[in-house]
Amino acid sequence: MSYSTADSFRPVTLDDVRGAQKMLSGVARVTAMEGSRHLSQMAGAPVHLKCENLQRTGSFKLRGAYVRIAGLLPEERAAGVVAASAGNHAQGVALASALLGVRSTVFMPKGAPLPKVSATRDYGAEVRLHGQVVDETLAAAQEYAGETGAVFIHPFDHPDIIAGQGTVGLEILEQCPEARTVLVGIGGGGLAAGIAVAVKALRPEVRVVGVQAAGAAAYPPSLAAGRPVAVENPATMADGIKVGRPGDVPFRIVGELVDEVRTVSEDELSAALLLCLERAKLVVEPAGASPVAALMSDPGAFEGPVVAVLSGGNVDPVLMERVLRHGMAAQGRYLAVRLRLTDRPGALATLLGVLSVVDANVLDVSHLRTDPRLGLTEAEVELHLETKGPAHCTEVGQALREAGYTVIG
């Protein structure tokens, strides 16, 4: 199933995906399909979660990387491979190379999360940190390939990669043959294209819906233009789908086979990640939570049974903490307020007593006494509170005002 540069635009077929599935037997896990009662109630139809966050290396990327590297000619394997990635593709290439006995070099941005850098090294790759953004890292990797003869392993823009990712689609139909809608996150488009090839070949009536982060949504304008269009300065917490331009190979497939591409906001991504953790007990990165975000934002839009692909679970712990707080705030479960009070002994204790009566959990208190904006006898307090939802936030604000406090933010 190896393709040369000359025929890199060869169509990806169901036979290619089935061949990839045989190749991946014993290498990639057949990941679990978990039902979600909470999402099913929300959508009014059965909802299942395809847990690629539990795949080896923590994402689906191993599938395509292994198929691509396994298909190299002997002389190409001898030259080694090189890749550029901020995380998931890096780990997929590193493990696939180690399993196949191929030397790998992976370029990663200097700001890549340390756990991802460490994991890539642990899988056996030589890691080189270069550039501040992935585009700079990508250029460095391609330059390295030109200088050394190493084969560049693109994260999504190659038929072998797409065929490997398409094995997720085969598993979906095997595990949930009654599925009517498949929701999948889209960055460059490799996973969505591969799933669409498999699903549409076997069950053309199944609706395949791609989901992009609104701040990095290159597919809607590209599909409208009929060609890949770059989005300047893509910005989203979902680094797994933070891609400025669709790949040429997956773009053609997505345009032909994917029924719809939707976008979700950062608030919706945060809320979805929080739901996956709280309700499904699954650690999912923001990109992996994007299909759940689409379902939560418009639950009646999808015919069931619905399968949402959780594409990855490699989330930096620091980012996880920030995202969870953001998700709580988006759901009205986290409230930050600033207020002024008279600076006298016991004033802060009295304030906390008011919050205790309305059952608001105080997470953090900042007490400011010296500031030119404050009067001689004033103090400013900033409170971070855990609440029970929007109605409770309103109740907390009302209680503070009734107690005589001036809420300023």
C-alpha positions, 0 to 999 in steps of 0.5 A: 500500500505504498504510494510514491510522491508521483501518485500521492493524489491516488484515490483512497478506497475501501480496499486500502482501508481494509488492507490497513486494518490487516496491517494494524492487527496486533499493533493498534488497539480496537478501541472501546465504544462506550454508550453515554446515557447523559448525552443520549438523554440530551440528544433524544437518541442513543449516543456512543463514544468511540474512545481513540483517546485510549489508543496506544500513544493516546490518539488515533495517529498511530494508525496512519503513521504505522501504515505509512512507514510500513509501506516504505521501500527497504531503501527508504526505511534505511534512510529513516523518517522525519516528522513535525508535530506538537504532540500526537503525530509525533508520538504516533511516528515515534512508536510506529518507527520503533515497532518497525525498526526505523530510525525517526527524528521528530521536530517539535515546537520549542513551546510543546508541552513537556509531557508530549516531548518526553513521551515522544523521546520515550517511544524512541525518537530523536526530538529536535525542538525548533521554532515557536509555531508548527509552521516553522517546525514543519519547515525545519523537518522538510529541510532536514528531509531534503538534506539527509534523505529521510522520508518526511511523514506528513500528519494527514496529507498522504493516502497511506495516512488516510487509509490508516485513519480510516480503520476507525471507520471500519471499527465504528460500523463493526461495533455500532452497525446501526449508527446513523451519524458519525461526528469527528473532529477535523484539523487537516482532515486525515481522520475525517477523510479516512472515516468517510471513505470506510463508512460511505463505502459500506453504509452510504446513508450514514451521515458523516459530520466534521467538527472544527474549532471556530478559531481554526476553521479552514474547511468551511471557506475552503469548501465554499471556494472549492480549493484549500484556503489558508486561515491566518493565525488559527487560534484555539485551545484544541491544538490537535485540530489547530491547522491553518490549511486543509491537506490537498489529499483529504480535502478532495475526500472531505468535499466529496464524502463528508456531509457537513462541517460544523464549528464549535466555540472555545466555551463549547469545547471546554464544556464538552471536555468537562462533561467527558471527564465528569460524566464519562470518566474519560480524559479527553483533549480539547480536539478529541472533545470537539464532536461532543461539543457539537452534539451539546451545542445542537443536540437535536440536529443529529439522527441517532444512533450517533457515534462521536469520535474521541480522537485523543486524550493527550492533554497537558495537566496545566491546560487541563486545569485551565480548561476545566475552570473555563468549562465550569465558568461556561456552565455557570459553575464558576464565578469571579466577583470583585467588590468593595467593603469597609476595611475593619477587623472581621469584615472579611469573615462577615463577607464569607459568612454571607457566601456560606449562607447561600452555599457558594464554595470559595476557591480563592480570595484576594484582599487588596488594601493599598490602591489609589482607587480605594478610599481611606477605609475601603478594601477590595476583595476578589473572590473565585467561587464554585457555584451550582449553575447560572441560577445559583450565580444570580442568587449569590450576586443578589445576596451580596447586594442585599448585604450591602456590598458594592459588586464592581465586577 
